[in-house]
Amino acid sequence: MNNNKVFLILGASSDLGIALIQKLNAEYSDSLFCLHYHSNSDRLKEISFTGGNRAELIQADLSSKEGTEGLISALKEKETTPTHIVHLPAAKMMFTKLKEFDRERMDRNVQIQVYSFIDVLKAFLPGMAKKKDHCKVVAILSSVVNGKPPKSMLEYTMVKSMLLGVIKQLAADYEGKMVCINAVSPSMIETKFLSDIDPRIIEMAAGNSPESRHATPSEIVPAIAFLLSDDSNYINGANLNVSNGSVII
């Protein structure tokens, strides 16, 4: 039944996070939503939870190990063990060539997307496995990890590929323990995540997609919600390609 879940949504204040929360709030009841945000919680506070659902907001800067440890401590102090973890955080997308590779920027992005994810799973995955109740982990990757990536996306492709490695390895390590660890790889989504990219590049990328447009958050959220649902209890180690056919694998 869709009730009494504990959702930990990292990066919940993102456009994708808000759309996901709204869908889960409509589909689940009597559940706790632990919603992580970095700096601005206004959009999260505007959500009206129904059906006995409730929310706890947790501020943390995942670009530092101390920030991630603070988030973990906040949850453990309340004796909260998630049943469902969704990992959305990412630095804003940038197009970078080899000559523009920035080690410091890359390290920060790896901390936000990869190391924070690993630290959270290290803290809570063993407890989730003990529940023996098909707990779920879903990370958002990108279609760049499937097939041939676009040009000039070195840092972005590196980080997403690292996350895919984490998903594959932990799915293998936790097989048979009733914890489903999966990923969703969407093509480019129309969100504020693209705000630092030249609009001409965004328009060009849209023109190369099958419908000459980017995805909307509402078109990606159903895939995430499916992997969080009981309908996906027999799916583990999968990376769903949600790219409208721009990538075929």
C-alpha positions in Angstrom: 0.0 0.0 0.0 1.1 3.6 -0.7 1.4 4.7 2.9 3.8 5.0 5.8 6.9 5.6 3.7 9.8 7.8 4.6 11.1 9.7 1.6 14.5 11.4 1.7 14.7 13.6 -1.3 18.1 15.3 -1.8 17.9 18.4 -3.9 14.2 18.7 -3.2 14.0 22.4 -4.0 15.0 21.9 -7.6 12.4 22.1 -10.4 12.5 18.3 -10.7 12.3 17.9 -7.0 9.2 20.1 -6.6 7.4 18.2 -9.4 8.3 14.8 -7.9 7.1 15.9 -4.4 3.8 17.0 -5.8 3.2 13.7 -7.6 4.3 11.6 -4.5 2.1 13.7 -2.2 -0.9 12.8 -4.4 -0.1 9.1 -4.6 1.0 8.3 -1.0 -0.6 8.9 2.4 0.6 9.0 6.0 4.2 9.4 4.8 7.1 11.5 5.9 8.9 13.7 3.4 12.4 14.6 4.5 13.2 17.4 2.0 16.8 18.6 1.6 17.5 22.1 0.2 20.7 24.1 -0.1 19.8 27.8 0.4 16.1 28.6 -0.4 13.2 26.6 1.0 10.4 29.0 -0.1 9.0 26.6 -2.8 9.1 23.7 -0.4 7.1 25.6 2.2 4.5 26.4 -0.4 3.6 22.8 -0.9 0.4 21.7 0.9 0.7 18.2 2.1 -2.4 16.0 2.2 -3.6 12.6 3.2 -1.7 12.6 6.5 1.6 13.3 4.7 4.0 15.6 6.5 7.3 17.2 5.7 10.5 18.0 7.5 12.9 20.5 5.8 16.6 20.0 6.2 19.2 22.6 5.0 22.6 21.4 4.1 25.4 22.4 1.7 26.4 19.1 0.0 29.4 20.7 -1.6 31.3 20.0 1.7 31.7 16.8 3.6 30.7 18.7 6.8 27.4 19.7 5.2 26.6 16.1 4.3 27.5 14.9 7.7 25.2 17.6 9.2 22.3 16.3 7.1 23.0 12.7 8.2 23.3 13.8 11.8 20.0 15.7 11.7 18.2 12.6 10.4 19.8 10.2 12.9 19.0 12.5 15.9 15.4 12.1 15.0 15.9 8.3 14.6 14.7 8.6 11.0 15.6 5.8 8.6 14.4 6.5 5.0 12.6 3.8 3.1 13.0 5.7 -0.2 16.0 7.9 -1.2 16.0 10.1 -4.3 19.2 11.8 -5.3 18.8 15.0 -7.4 21.6 17.5 -6.4 23.9 18.8 -9.1 25.8 21.9 -9.9 24.5 23.9 -12.9 25.3 22.3 -16.2 28.3 23.7 -18.1 29.7 22.9 -21.5 33.4 22.3 -21.0 36.1 21.2 -23.4 39.4 19.5 -22.4 41.3 22.8 -22.4 38.7 24.3 -20.0 38.9 21.5 -17.5 38.9 22.9 -14.0 40.1 20.5 -11.3 38.7 22.6 -8.4 35.3 22.9 -10.1 35.2 19.2 -10.9 36.1 18.3 -7.3 33.2 20.4 -6.0 30.8 18.8 -8.5 31.9 15.3 -7.5 31.4 16.2 -3.8 27.9 17.4 -4.5 26.8 14.6 -6.8 28.9 11.5 -5.9 30.5 11.7 -2.5 27.4 13.1 -0.7 25.3 10.3 -2.3 27.8 7.7 -1.1 27.9 9.1 2.4 24.1 9.2 2.7 23.9 5.6 1.5 26.7 4.5 3.8 24.7 5.9 6.7 21.2 4.5 5.8 21.4 1.7 3.3 22.2 -1.0 5.9 19.2 0.0 7.9 17.0 0.0 4.8 18.2 -3.5 4.0 17.2 -4.7 7.4 13.6 -3.7 6.8 13.2 -6.5 4.2 10.4 -4.4 2.6 11.6 -3.4 -0.9 13.1 0.0 0.0 14.1 2.1 -3.0 17.0 4.3 -4.1 16.8 6.3 -7.3 19.5 8.6 -8.6 19.1 11.1 -11.5 21.8 10.7 -14.1 21.7 11.9 -17.7 21.3 10.5 -21.2 25.1 11.4 -21.6 25.9 8.1 -19.9 24.0 6.1 -22.6 25.8 5.8 -26.0 27.7 8.8 -27.5 27.6 12.0 -25.3 27.3 15.4 -26.9 30.5 17.4 -27.6 32.1 19.6 -25.0 30.6 18.1 -21.8 33.7 16.6 -20.3 33.1 17.4 -16.6 29.3 16.7 -16.7 29.8 13.3 -18.4 32.5 12.4 -16.0 30.4 13.0 -12.9 27.3 11.3 -14.3 29.4 8.3 -15.3 30.7 8.1 -11.8 27.2 8.0 -10.4 26.3 5.2 -12.8 29.2 3.2 -11.4 27.9 3.7 -7.9 24.4 2.5 -8.9 25.7 -0.6 -10.6 28.1 -1.6 -7.8 25.7 -1.1 -5.0 22.9 -2.8 -6.8 25.2 -5.8 -7.2 26.4 -5.6 -3.5 22.8 -5.4 -2.2 21.2 -8.0 -4.5 18.7 -10.3 -2.7 18.4 -7.8 0.2 15.1 -6.3 -1.0 16.6 -2.9 -1.7 16.1 -1.7 -5.3 18.9 0.6 -6.4 18.2 2.2 -9.8 18.7 5.4 -11.9 16.9 7.5 -14.4 18.8 9.1 -17.3 16.8 11.9 -18.9 17.8 14.0 -21.9 18.0 17.8 -21.3 15.2 19.2 -19.1 13.8 22.7 -19.2 14.8 23.9 -15.7 16.8 26.6 -14.0 19.6 24.1 -14.0 20.3 25.4 -17.6 20.5 29.1 -16.6 24.3 29.4 -17.0 24.3 28.0 -20.5 24.3 30.2 -23.7 20.6 30.2 -24.8 21.9 29.5 -28.4 23.4 26.2 -27.2 20.2 25.2 -25.4 18.1 26.0 -28.6 20.5 24.0 -30.7 20.3 21.0 -28.4 16.5 21.2 -28.5 16.6 21.2 -32.3 18.5 18.0 -32.3 15.9 16.2 -30.2 13.2 14.1 -31.9 10.4 16.6 -31.1 12.7 19.7 -31.4 12.2 20.5 -27.7 13.5 19.6 -24.3 11.7 17.5 -21.7 9.7 19.1 -18.9 10.0 18.0 -15.3 6.5 16.5 -15.4 7.6 14.2 -18.2 10.6 12.8 -16.2 8.9 12.5 -12.8 6.7 9.4 -13.8 9.8 7.3 -14.4 11.2 8.3 -11.0 7.9 7.6 -9.3 7.7 4.2 -11.0 11.1 3.2 -9.6 9.9 4.3 -6.1 6.7 2.3 -6.3 5.9 -1.3 -5.5 5.5 -1.9 -9.3 9.3 -1.9 -9.6 10.0 -4.4 -6.8 11.7 -6.8 -9.4 13.9 -4.1 -10.9 17.4 -3.6 -9.6 20.5 -2.0 -11.1 18.5 -0.5 -14.0 19.2 2.9 -15.6 16.0 4.0 -17.4 16.6 5.9 -20.6 14.0 8.7 -20.7 15.2 10.7 -23.8 12.2 10.5 -26.2 14.4 8.4 -28.5 17.3 10.9 -28.8 19.3 8.0 -27.3 18.4 4.4 -28.2 20.1 1.6 -26.4 
